[in-house]
Amino acid sequence: MNSVDPLARNYASSVQLTPRYSGQPLIAIDGDPSDQLAPFIGQRRRLQQSLGSLSPSDWATESRCDGWSVKDVVAHLASVNEFWMLSISSGASGEPTKWLASFDPAATPEQMVERTRATEASQVLEQFSDTNARLAVLLEGLDESQWSLLAEAPPGHLPIRLVASHGLWDGWIHERDVLLPLGMEPQVVADEVAASLRYVVGLIGGFSVLTGTAESRSLEVAATNPEVLFALELSETTAQVRSLSGPSGTQRLEGDAVSLLETLSFRAPFPRGVPSEWIDLSQSLAQVFDTTLRTEE
C-alpha cells in the first residue's frame, strides 16, 4: 500500500499555505551557518547516480507517492530545484521572494508534474542532473554571512541555511519514495538523517504555530542510528530546535532515526506507545497537506 505523501499528491480539496513573511522567522535550528551544504549536495548527487541505472520499466514504476511514478517524482524534484535556486539567489541578494503566498501544496505539484508526463525519462533525468549542478554551484558560492540571510520556503522567510534544510528533507524522503518500490535500499548517511530529522520536527512545530495550536512547551527527540538528541521549544510565535547534551526529563520521542523520519513525514504510521503530544503536534502539518495521521492498530 502506498503511503500518504504530503509533498506530492493530487488531493480533491484545495489547501492554502500561510507563510510568515514578517517578523521573527517561524523556525530556528541551532548549528553552524553552512552545515547544510555538504548533506544537501551529497544527497542530490547520490540520488542522481542511482537514477542513472534505471531501466524504462523502473521509471514507470509507481512510487510511494500515490498516483505518481518514479519519473513523476524526479520531475517534481527538478522543478523544486528551480524554485530553490530562485529563492536562494533572491535571498542572497537581499530581496527574498513571496511566491508561495498563493501556493496550494495539495494541487499545485500535481499540476506541474502533469505538464511533464509526456517527457522521456532520459530528459527528466537530464533536467534533474542539470538543476542539481546549478544548485550546487549556487550553494557553494555563498559566503558565511549569506547562509543567515532570509529566503523563501513553505513556512515563509527562513535563513537560507533552513531553506536548504527543507530541500534536503524533501529530497531525502523522495529518494526513498522512488528507490524503495524498486527494491533498492537507499544509503543512510548520518548527517543527512540528523539534519532532516531536526528540520521536520521544527517544521511540525512551526506549522502548529501558524495554525494557532501551539502551546508554550518543550519536547525532546532521542534517536539512534545515527544518535541525535535535541529539544523542540515552542512558544506562541516560534518553534526552536536546540541540541541537547543529555537527558532533561521532558516528554521524549524515541526510536530509530530513519523510522522516526518516515513517521513524521507521513510515510509510516505512528507506532504504539508514542507520546500523544507528538501525535497532536503533527496534526498541524497534516492539516496543511490535507492528510490523515495513521497509528498502528
N, C-alpha and C positions, 0 to 999 in steps of 0.2 A: 504494500500500500504506500502511496506517495505521501510524504509529509507535507504539512502546510508550509507554504513559502510566502512570508510576508513581504519579500522583496521583489517577487516576480510572479504574480498570479493575476488572472483576469477575474475580478470579482464583479458581481452583478450590481453592487451598490457603489456609490461614489464616496470617497474619503478625501478630506482636505487636510493637508498639513497646516500647522500654525507655528511656523518657525519664529524664533525670537531674534530680532534684528537690532534691538536696542538694549542698553544697559549692560549688566554683567553677563558674560557668556553662561549659557544654561548648564554646561558641563565643564568640570575641571578635573584633570587627572594628573597626579604628580609624576615627575620624571624629567629626563634631560630633553631639551628642546628638539633635537634632531633624532631622537631614539626610534622613530618610526620609519626612517629612511631605509635601513637595511632589510627589515622584515617585509616592508611593502614591496620593494623591488624584487626581493628573493622569492616571495610567494607568486608574483605575477610571472616571473621567468620560469619557475618550476612548472606551473600550470601550462604555460605556453609549450614547454618541451614535451610534456605528457600528451598534449593535444596533437602534436606532430606525428604521433604513432597511430592515430586512429584510422580505422577503415571507414568507407562510406556508410556501412550499416551502423557503426558506432556513433557517427554523427547524428543519425536518425533515431537513435535510442531515446526513449523517454527518460528525462532526468527526474530528480526528486521534486522539481517544481511542477505542480500539476498543470498539464496541458503544454508543457514546454519540452522540446527535445534538447539534446546536448548542444546542437547547433544554435538553438534559440537562446540558451543561457550564455553561450560565448558571445553571440551578437549583442546581448544585453550588456555584458561586461565591456565590450568595445565601445558601446555608446556611453556607458557610465564613465569610462576613462576620458572620453572627450569632455564630459561635464567637469570631472576633477581638474582637468587642465585649465578649463575656463575659470573655474572657481579659484584655484590656487594662483594662477597668473594674475588675476584681478586683485585678489587679496594681497599678494606680494607687492603689488604696485600701489597699495593703499586705497583701492576702490572695490571693496567686496560686493559681489553681486547679490541680487534678491530674486533670483529666478524661481525658487521653489515655493514662493508665496502662493502660486496658483497650481502647484503640482499635486496630482492625485496619485498617491503611492499604490493604489489598487489598480487603476485603469491605465494610467499613462505608460508604464513599462510595457504592457501588452500591446498598446497601440504602436509603440516604437519598434518592437520586435516584429510585429505583423508586416512592417514595411520591408523586412529583410528575409522573409520566408522564401522568396524566390532566388535568393543569392546562394551561389555554390558554397559548399563548406570550405573549400580552399580559399575563397575570397574572404569569408568570415575570419578564418584563422589569420590571413594576411592583415586584415584590419585590426584584429586583436594584437598581433605582434607589433604592428606599426604604432598603435596607440600606447602600448607598453613602453616601447623605446622612447617615444617623445615625452611621455610622462616621467620616465626615469631621468631623462636629461633635465627636465624642469625641476624635479625634486633635488637632484644632485647639484643644481646651480643655486639653490637657496643658501643664503648665509645664516649664521646662527640666530641673528635677530629676526629674520623673516619668518622663521618657524613659529614665532609667537604672534605674528600679525593675524588679524581676523580674516577668514574666508567663509564661504557658504557650504553648509552641509544640511541634511534634513532637519536637524534640531534648530538651525538658524546660523548665526555667525559664531564660529568657534575659532580658536587658534589653528593655524594651518597644520600644526602637529596633530590635532584631533580630527581634522578633516582627513588627513592621511590614515588615522586610526579607523575612521569609519570605512574608508576604502579598503583597508586591509581586512577588516572583519567581513565586509561584503564579499570580497574576493575569496577569502579563506572558506567561507560557508559554501559559496558557489562552486569552488573546486571540488568539494565533497559531493555537491549535488550532481555533478557530471561524472565524476570518476567512480563513485561507489556503485551506481547501477551498471557500470561496465565491468565490475569485478576487480577494479584497480584500487588498491588501498593508498590513499594519499599519505605522503610523508608528513610526520608530525615534527615540527620544528619549534623548540621551546619558546623562543622569543616571539614568534608569530602567535602561538596559542595564548601566551600570557597577555600580550597586548590586546588581542581580540577579546579575551575574557574580560579584562578590565574595561574595555570600551563598551561592550554590550551591557554590562552591569551599569555603567554610567549612563548609557542611552536609556535603559529601562527606568532608572531614577529620574533622568531628565524629562522623559515624557510623562511621568507621574506628576512632575512639577507643572508641565504645560497643561495637563488636563485638570489641574487643581485637586488632585487626590493625594498629593504628597503630605506626609506628616514629618515634623522635625524629629529625626531619629537616626541612629547609627546601626547598620547591619554589617556583617562580615562574610567574606568568602575565603575558604581554605581549600585549595585544590591541590591535587597531586598529579604527577606525570604530565607536565612539569609542576613543581611545587610553586604555588602562587598564593600569597596571603595578603589580603587588603580589606579595607573598610569602605563602605558606601555611606557617606554622611549627607543626609537630606535636610533641607530647610524649605521654606515656602517659595524660595526663589532659585535655588541651585542644587545640583547633585555633584558632590565631590567624591572622587575616588582617591584614597590615601593608603600608601603602603604601610603594612604593619610589621613589626619585628617579632611579635609573639602574640599569644592569645590574650584577649582582654575580657572575655566572658560575655559579650553581647550575642544576640541571635545570629547563628552562623550557618551558612550554606556550605556543605562539604561534599567532596566527591572527586572523581577523575576529571581533570580539566577539560578534555575533549568532550566527555559526556555532558558536563555542565554547559559547555558552549552549544552543543546540539539542542539541549533542552531550552536554554534561554533564547535560542534563535528559532524556536518553534519547529525543530526538526524531530524532536522526540518528546514523549510525554514526561511530565514531572513524575519522578519516582515516588513511591510510598515513603513517608517519613520526612519529606521536605517541609521545612517550616512554612506554615500558612502565610506568613508575612511575605515570603518571596513569591508565592503564587499570586497573592493580592497585588503586589507591586507590579508584576508582569502584565496584569490586566490592562494597564495603560497603553503599553506598546501594542498589545493585541488589539485594543480598540482602534488605534491609529491605522493598523493594517487590516482591520475588519476580519479578524480570525478568532477562533475559539481555542482557549487553552485546553490541553488534554492532560489527564492524570492517569497513572496506571490503575487498573482495576484492582 
